[in-house]
Amino acid sequence: MNSLILLQSLPSAVNQAVNEVSISRIDMLLDKLLALSLTAGKRILVAALIYIAGRFIIKIINRVVSAMLSRRHVDVGVQSFLRSLVHILLTILLIISVISALGINTTSFAALLASAGVAVGMALSGNLQNFAGGLVILLFKPYRVGDLIEAQGTLGHVREIQIFHTILTTYDNKVVYIPNGSLSTSVVVNHSREDTRRVQWLIGVDYGQDIDAVRQKVLALFASDPRILQSPDAHKPFVGVEALADSSVDLVVRVWVKTDDYWPVFYQGQQQLYDMFNREGINIPYPQQVVHVAKT
């Protein structure tokens, strides 16, 4: 009888033992998950604090570097290049610090970056060339910030010289990014390097026109403009016969001006010449074709 009662109570005891083991395992698993969550939460919190503080420190360092470069009167192009370089380096250090705070092994991370460096270097070979081109531009200074240059089919003022690109602002207020690599190895026309520039117009007059009289009137016109340089002798206004064209005698008019006055003098001088020719009765011919009809 006692054996029968013992056999009947055995399954319930086994179930109870199994339940107790399951509950204990679940408790252990929950404890581990809670511990991992607390550890991960602490790391994420620390990483977030490092990121926020790092961004704030980077801003302060950038301001200090900018102020230091300005006080030392460093070239504006060099300033923008160094600011961009310092910002990138500090951002890389901040990213490594955040990764380290998250508990990721930075040694293995650095090894991974090193192993991927060759592939990334090959993929970014153009950017490395642009970086080297930026150094060449800053070293030899073919142009500076504020200069008017013509390169890669674009005419504009240099707005900023960055690590990989030079930023131009065109006359119609478009912003153009040109890679430094192409600028360091191709033709760049700097319209602002010299203090003076020569303005030139080509104008046609009728055959039979008194060229000397036209020359004197043109010279008198530009002698009254204070923007036109009258000295030295090499910079005096010049009027000469450029070509004997099919329907006109082409005159070339050359004057020298300050670089800043180039475009105003170019457009206004062209209109002044046209108004003076009309006022003095000097005819500006246009191409004509004479057709002879044969009588049969």
C-alpha positions in Angstrom: 0.0 0.0 0.0 2.8 2.3 0.9 4.6 1.5 -2.3 1.5 2.3 -4.3 1.2 5.7 -2.7 4.9 6.3 -3.3 4.5 5.5 -7.0 1.5 7.7 -7.4 3.3 10.7 -5.8 6.5 10.3 -7.9 5.3 12.1 -11.1 4.2 15.1 -9.2 7.5 15.3 -7.4 9.4 15.0 -10.7 7.3 17.8 -12.2 7.9 20.0 -9.2 11.6 19.4 -9.4 11.6 20.2 -13.2 9.6 23.3 -12.6 12.0 24.5 -9.9 15.0 23.9 -12.2 13.3 25.7 -15.1 12.5 28.7 -12.8 16.0 28.8 -11.5 17.5 28.8 -15.1 15.1 31.5 -16.1 16.1 33.5 -13.1 19.8 33.1 -13.9 19.1 34.0 -17.6 17.2 37.1 -16.5 20.0 38.1 -14.1 22.5 37.7 -16.9 20.4 39.7 -19.3 19.9 42.4 -16.7 23.6 42.5 -16.0 24.4 42.7 -19.7 21.8 45.4 -20.2 23.2 47.5 -17.3 26.8 47.1 -18.7 25.7 47.9 -22.3 23.6 50.8 -21.0 26.5 52.2 -19.1 28.8 51.8 -22.1 26.2 53.4 -24.4 25.7 56.3 -22.0 29.5 56.8 -21.6 29.9 56.7 -25.4 27.1 59.2 -25.9 28.7 61.5 -23.3 32.1 61.2 -25.0 30.5 62.0 -28.4 28.7 65.1 -27.1 31.8 66.3 -25.2 34.0 65.5 -28.1 31.9 67.5 -30.6 32.0 70.4 -28.2 35.8 70.2 -27.8 36.3 69.9 -31.5 34.3 73.1 -32.0 36.4 74.9 -29.4 39.7 73.6 -31.0 38.5 74.7 -34.5 37.8 78.2 -33.1 41.2 78.4 -31.4 43.0 77.2 -34.5 41.1 79.7 -36.7 41.8 82.6 -34.3 45.5 81.6 -34.1 45.9 81.4 -37.9 44.1 84.8 -38.3 46.4 86.4 -35.7 49.4 85.2 -37.5 48.0 86.5 -40.8 48.3 83.1 -42.5 47.1 83.0 -46.1 43.3 82.5 -46.3 43.7 79.5 -48.5 46.1 77.9 -46.1 43.7 78.7 -43.2 40.8 76.9 -44.9 43.0 73.9 -45.8 44.3 73.5 -42.2 40.9 74.0 -40.6 39.5 71.3 -42.8 42.5 69.0 -42.0 42.3 69.5 -38.3 38.5 68.9 -38.3 38.8 65.6 -40.1 41.7 64.3 -37.8 39.8 65.3 -34.6 36.6 63.6 -35.9 38.6 60.4 -36.6 40.0 60.5 -33.1 36.5 61.0 -31.7 35.1 58.1 -33.6 37.9 55.8 -32.3 37.2 57.0 -28.7 33.5 56.3 -29.0 34.1 52.8 -30.4 36.5 52.2 -27.5 33.9 53.3 -25.0 31.4 50.9 -26.4 33.7 48.0 -25.5 34.9 47.2 -29.0 38.5 46.2 -29.2 40.2 49.1 -30.9 43.3 46.9 -31.7 41.2 44.6 -33.8 39.4 47.6 -35.2 42.7 49.2 -36.2 43.8 45.9 -37.7 40.6 45.8 -39.7 41.2 49.3 -40.9 44.8 48.5 -41.9 43.7 45.5 -43.8 41.0 47.5 -45.6 43.4 50.4 -46.1 44.9 49.0 -49.3 41.4 48.5 -50.9 40.2 51.9 -49.6 43.4 53.5 -50.8 42.9 52.1 -54.3 39.2 53.2 -54.3 40.1 56.7 -53.1 43.2 57.1 -55.2 41.6 60.1 -56.8 41.0 61.7 -53.4 44.6 61.1 -52.5 45.7 62.8 -55.7 43.4 65.7 -54.8 45.0 65.9 -51.4 48.4 66.0 -52.9 47.2 68.6 -55.4 45.9 70.7 -52.5 49.4 70.6 -50.9 51.0 71.7 -54.3 48.5 74.6 -54.6 49.2 75.8 -51.1 53.0 75.4 -51.6 53.3 77.2 -55.0 50.2 79.4 -54.7 49.1 79.6 -58.4 46.0 81.3 -57.0 44.7 82.6 -53.6 41.3 83.0 -52.0 39.5 85.9 -53.7 41.4 85.5 -57.1 39.4 85.3 -60.3 40.6 82.2 -62.1 39.6 80.2 -65.2 40.1 76.5 -65.0 38.3 73.3 -66.2 36.0 75.5 -68.4 34.8 77.5 -65.4 35.4 81.2 -64.6 34.9 82.3 -61.0 36.3 83.7 -57.8 38.1 81.4 -55.5 35.9 81.1 -52.4 37.8 78.4 -50.5 40.6 75.9 -50.8 39.8 72.7 -49.1 41.6 69.4 -48.7 40.2 67.8 -51.8 38.5 70.6 -53.7 38.7 74.3 -54.6 35.4 76.1 -54.4 34.7 78.7 -57.0 31.8 81.2 -57.1 30.8 82.2 -60.7 29.5 85.5 -61.8 25.9 84.1 -61.9 26.4 83.0 -58.3 26.9 79.3 -58.9 29.1 77.3 -56.6 31.5 75.0 -58.4 33.7 72.4 -56.7 36.8 71.6 -58.7 39.2 68.7 -57.6 42.6 69.9 -56.5 44.3 67.2 -58.5 43.1 68.5 -61.8 43.9 72.1 -60.8 47.5 71.2 -59.9 48.1 69.4 -63.2 46.2 71.5 -65.8 46.2 75.0 -67.1 44.9 77.6 -64.6 44.4 81.2 -65.8 44.7 83.7 -63.0 43.0 87.0 -63.9 43.9 88.6 -60.6 47.6 87.9 -60.1 48.8 91.1 -61.8 47.9 94.7 -60.8 47.1 95.7 -64.4 45.4 94.2 -67.4 45.0 95.1 -71.0 41.6 95.6 -72.5 41.2 95.1 -76.3 38.4 95.8 -78.8 38.3 95.0 -82.5 36.3 97.5 -84.6 35.8 97.7 -88.4 35.5 101.0 -90.3 34.7 101.7 -94.0 37.4 101.5 -96.7 38.4 105.1 -97.6 38.0 106.3 -94.0 40.8 108.5 -92.7 42.4 106.1 -90.3 44.6 108.7 -88.6 41.6 110.9 -87.9 39.8 107.9 -86.4 42.9 107.0 -84.3 43.1 110.6 -82.9 39.4 110.6 -81.9 39.7 107.2 -80.2 42.8 108.3 -78.3 41.0 111.5 -77.2 38.0 109.5 -76.0 40.1 107.4 -73.7 42.4 110.2 -72.6 39.5 111.7 -70.6 38.8 108.4 -68.7 40.7 108.4 -65.4 40.5 104.6 -65.3 42.7 104.3 -68.5 46.4 104.3 -67.7 48.5 106.8 -69.6 51.9 105.8 -68.3 54.3 104.2 -68.6 54.7 104.4 -72.4 54.1 100.7 -72.8 50.7 101.2 -71.2 49.5 104.1 -73.3 46.4 103.5 -75.4 47.1 102.1 -78.8 45.1 102.1 -82.0 46.3 100.2 -85.1 45.2 98.4 -88.2 44.6 94.8 -87.3 43.5 93.5 -90.7 42.1 94.5 -94.2 39.0 92.4 -94.1 36.6 91.7 -97.0 34.2 94.6 -96.2 36.1 96.7 -93.6 39.3 97.9 -92.2 39.6 96.3 -88.8 41.1 98.5 -86.1 42.4 97.1 -82.8 42.1 99.3 -79.8 44.2 98.5 -76.7 44.2 100.2 -73.3 45.6 99.3 -69.9 43.6 99.5 -66.7 43.8 98.4 -63.1 42.7 94.8 -62.7 39.6 95.7 -60.7 38.5 98.1 -63.5 38.8 95.5 -66.3 35.2 94.5 -66.8 33.6 98.0 -66.3 36.0 99.5 -68.8 35.5 96.6 -71.2 31.7 97.0 -71.4 31.5 100.8 -70.9 34.4 101.5 -73.3 32.7 99.4 -76.0 29.6 101.5 -75.7 31.6 104.7 -75.7 33.3 103.7 -78.9 29.9 102.9 -80.6 28.4 106.3 -79.4 31.5 108.2 -80.5 31.4 106.6 -84.0 27.8 107.5 -84.4 28.4 111.0 -83.2 31.4 111.6 -85.5 29.7 110.0 -88.5 32.2 107.1 -88.7 30.5 104.2 -90.4 30.8 100.7 -89.0 30.3 98.5 -92.0 28.6 95.1 -92.0 29.3 92.2 -94.4 27.8 92.7 -97.9 27.6 90.6 -100.9 27.2 92.0 -104.4 25.4 89.8 -106.9 25.9 90.5 -110.6 23.1 89.2 -112.8 24.3 88.1 -116.2 22.1 89.1 -119.1 21.4 86.4 -121.6 
